Amino acid sequence: MKTLWPEGPVYTDDPAFKITTDSVLLAHFAAAIPGFSRCMDIGCGGGLLSVLLHAGRPDAVYDSVDIRPEAVAVCQRNYRANDIDGQADRLDAREYRTIGRPGLYDLVVCNPPYYYLGKPSPDGGRAAARGDSLSPAQFSSAASYFLRRGGAFCLVHKPEFLTDIFAAMRLADIEPKRLRLVSYKADSAPSLVLVEGRRGGRPGLAAQPGLILAEADGSPTWETRAIYHLRERE
């Protein structure tokens, strides 16, 4: 296992999906939710989101689900290594009702595959491997089931799918409340979007300043350094 930053949590990668920028940014975005006590990660992989959120909120309970048994095994190992209160279960998130726990969580997080049936990846290999991945309607319905009324749903996705995401969230009784676009440099088009919705929330979307990952020379911005704990590695 590796330490994510000096004196930080330890982590073993899910062999199929390594640590990615989108998961790290989503954990930082979701950590802003005040006072959550129970979190569900839909499509958890190795449990990185839970590990990162637990580092800042160790008193909360973190449960996770993934369709792949090997991912669940890695997630369980990471839970034990970091003394995380919660459990990881094998579950196809499209069959979320089979696991129960309706309305149990005040935070649900999800870093889904970005391309799905009807929206194939431009990469032919990924399209073939993920043709049956979760659509916005499917992960929004699962999040709504798990969330208590007023609970928060945080996800990361691609900007080109925002219309589908907002429509799906509203149909699932999750109102989009917070939006942040992510760009590599200040003059780059956004490549990721971070969204927070609230189950049963009132209309009203707050657009936050864009998150810029790198300076013009390619060095990390001060915010990127803070998110990745880079100062603690110097």
C-alpha positions in Angstrom: 0.0 0.0 0.0 1.1 3.6 -0.6 0.6 6.7 1.4 -1.3 9.3 -0.5 0.6 12.1 1.1 3.0 12.4 4.0 1.3 11.0 7.1 -1.9 10.8 5.1 -4.2 7.7 4.4 -2.8 4.6 2.8 -4.3 3.2 -0.4 -4.1 0.3 -2.9 -5.2 0.9 -6.4 -8.1 -0.9 -8.0 -6.1 -2.8 -10.8 -8.7 -1.8 -13.4 -8.9 1.9 -12.5 -6.0 3.8 -11.1 -6.1 7.1 -9.1 -7.4 9.7 -11.4 -7.8 13.5 -11.3 -11.6 13.3 -11.5 -11.9 11.3 -8.3 -9.5 13.5 -6.4 -11.4 16.6 -7.5 -14.7 15.1 -6.7 -13.6 14.2 -3.2 -12.5 17.8 -2.6 -15.8 19.1 -4.0 -17.9 16.8 -1.9 -15.9 17.5 1.3 -17.5 21.0 1.3 -20.9 19.4 2.2 -21.4 20.5 5.9 -22.1 17.9 8.6 -22.6 14.8 6.6 -22.6 11.7 8.7 -23.3 8.8 6.3 -22.0 8.6 2.7 -22.6 6.2 -0.1 -20.2 5.8 -3.1 -21.9 4.4 -6.2 -19.4 2.6 -8.4 -16.7 2.8 -5.8 -13.7 1.1 -7.5 -11.0 0.8 -4.9 -12.8 3.1 -2.5 -10.6 6.2 -3.2 -13.5 8.7 -2.6 -14.3 7.2 0.8 -10.6 7.1 1.8 -10.1 10.8 0.8 -13.4 11.9 2.5 -12.6 10.0 5.6 -9.3 11.8 5.9 -11.2 15.0 6.5 -14.3 13.6 8.2 -13.2 10.5 10.1 -16.4 10.3 12.3 -18.7 9.6 9.3 -19.8 6.2 8.0 -18.8 5.3 4.5 -20.6 2.6 2.5 -19.8 1.7 -1.1 -21.1 -0.4 -4.0 -19.5 -1.7 -7.2 -20.6 -4.3 -9.8 -17.0 -5.8 -9.9 -16.1 -8.2 -7.1 -12.4 -7.5 -7.5 -13.1 -3.7 -6.9 -15.1 -4.5 -3.8 -12.3 -6.6 -2.4 -9.8 -3.8 -2.9 -12.2 -1.3 -1.4 -12.7 -3.5 1.7 -8.9 -3.8 2.1 -8.6 0.0 1.9 -11.4 0.4 4.5 -9.6 -1.9 6.9 -6.2 -0.3 6.4 -7.6 3.2 7.2 -10.0 2.0 10.0 -13.0 3.3 8.0 -16.5 2.7 9.5 -18.7 1.2 6.8 -18.9 -1.6 4.3 -18.4 -2.3 0.6 -20.9 -4.5 -1.2 -21.1 -6.0 -4.7 -24.1 -4.4 -6.5 -25.2 -3.5 -10.0 -26.3 0.1 -9.2 -29.2 -0.3 -11.7 -30.6 -2.8 -9.1 -30.2 -0.4 -6.2 -33.4 -1.4 -4.5 -32.1 -4.9 -3.9 -29.7 -3.7 -1.3 -32.2 -1.7 0.7 -31.2 1.4 2.8 -33.6 3.9 1.2 -33.2 7.4 2.6 -30.3 6.4 4.8 -27.5 8.7 3.5 -27.0 12.5 3.7 -24.3 12.3 1.0 -24.0 10.2 -2.2 -21.0 10.5 -4.4 -20.5 9.0 -7.9 -17.7 9.1 -10.5 -19.4 7.1 -13.3 -17.9 6.1 -16.6 -18.7 9.1 -18.8 -19.9 7.2 -21.9 -22.9 5.0 -21.9 -25.5 3.4 -24.1 -26.5 6.0 -26.7 -23.5 8.2 -25.9 -20.6 5.9 -26.9 -17.0 6.8 -26.2 -14.9 8.0 -29.2 -12.4 5.3 -28.1 -13.7 2.1 -29.7 -12.2 -0.1 -27.0 -13.8 1.8 -24.2 -17.1 1.9 -26.1 -17.1 -1.8 -26.3 -16.2 -2.3 -22.7 -18.6 0.2 -21.3 -21.6 0.1 -23.6 -23.8 -0.9 -20.7 -22.4 1.7 -18.2 -24.7 3.8 -16.0 -26.6 6.6 -17.7 -27.4 9.9 -15.9 -30.9 8.6 -15.4 -29.7 5.4 -13.8 -27.2 6.9 -11.4 -29.5 9.8 -10.5 -32.3 7.3 -9.6 -30.0 5.3 -7.4 -28.7 8.4 -5.7 -32.3 9.6 -5.0 -33.2 6.2 -3.5 -30.2 6.3 -1.1 -30.5 9.9 -0.1 -32.6 11.4 2.7 -34.7 14.4 1.8 -32.3 17.4 1.7 -29.3 15.1 1.2 -26.6 16.0 -1.3 -25.5 14.1 -4.4 -22.1 15.0 -5.8 -20.7 13.7 -9.1 -18.1 14.4 -11.7 -18.7 14.1 -15.4 -18.0 15.7 -18.8 -19.5 19.1 -19.6 -21.0 17.9 -22.9 -23.5 15.8 -20.9 -24.7 18.5 -18.5 -28.1 18.8 -20.2 -28.7 15.0 -19.7 -27.4 15.2 -16.2 -29.6 18.1 -15.1 -32.7 16.6 -16.7 -32.1 13.2 -15.1 -31.5 14.7 -11.7 -34.7 16.7 -11.8 -36.7 13.6 -12.8 -35.2 11.8 -9.8 -36.2 14.7 -7.5 -32.7 15.9 -7.1 -32.3 19.7 -7.8 -29.0 20.9 -9.2 -27.6 23.4 -6.7 -23.8 23.8 -7.3 -21.7 23.7 -10.4 -18.0 24.0 -11.0 -16.2 23.6 -14.3 -12.6 22.3 -14.4 -10.1 23.4 -17.0 -6.4 22.3 -17.4 -5.3 25.9 -18.0 -7.0 29.3 -17.9 -7.3 29.4 -21.7 -8.4 25.8 -22.0 -12.0 24.7 -22.6 -13.5 22.9 -19.5 -12.8 19.2 -19.5 -14.7 18.2 -16.4 -17.7 19.4 -14.5 -18.5 18.9 -10.8 -22.1 19.0 -9.8 -24.0 19.0 -6.4 -27.7 18.4 -6.2 -30.1 18.2 -3.3 -32.9 15.7 -3.0 -36.1 17.6 -2.8 -34.2 20.9 -3.1 -35.6 24.2 -4.3 -34.6 25.6 -7.7 -31.5 27.7 -7.8 -28.1 26.9 -9.2 -24.8 28.5 -7.9 -22.0 28.5 -10.4 -18.7 28.6 -8.7 -15.5 30.1 -10.1 -13.8 27.7 -12.5 -11.1 25.3 -11.2 -7.8 25.8 -13.1 -5.4 22.9 -12.7 -2.2 24.4 -14.2 -0.5 27.7 -14.8 0.6 28.8 -18.3 3.9 27.1 -17.8 2.3 23.8 -16.9 3.1 24.0 -13.2 0.2 23.2 -10.8 -1.9 26.2 -9.5 -2.0 26.9 -5.8 -5.4 25.2 -5.6 -4.2 22.1 -7.3 -1.3 22.0 -4.9 -3.6 22.3 -2.0 -6.0 19.6 -3.3 -3.2 17.2 -3.9 -1.3 18.0 -0.6 1.7 18.8 -2.7 3.1 21.2 -0.1 3.3 18.4 2.4 5.5 16.4 0.0 8.2 19.1 -0.3 
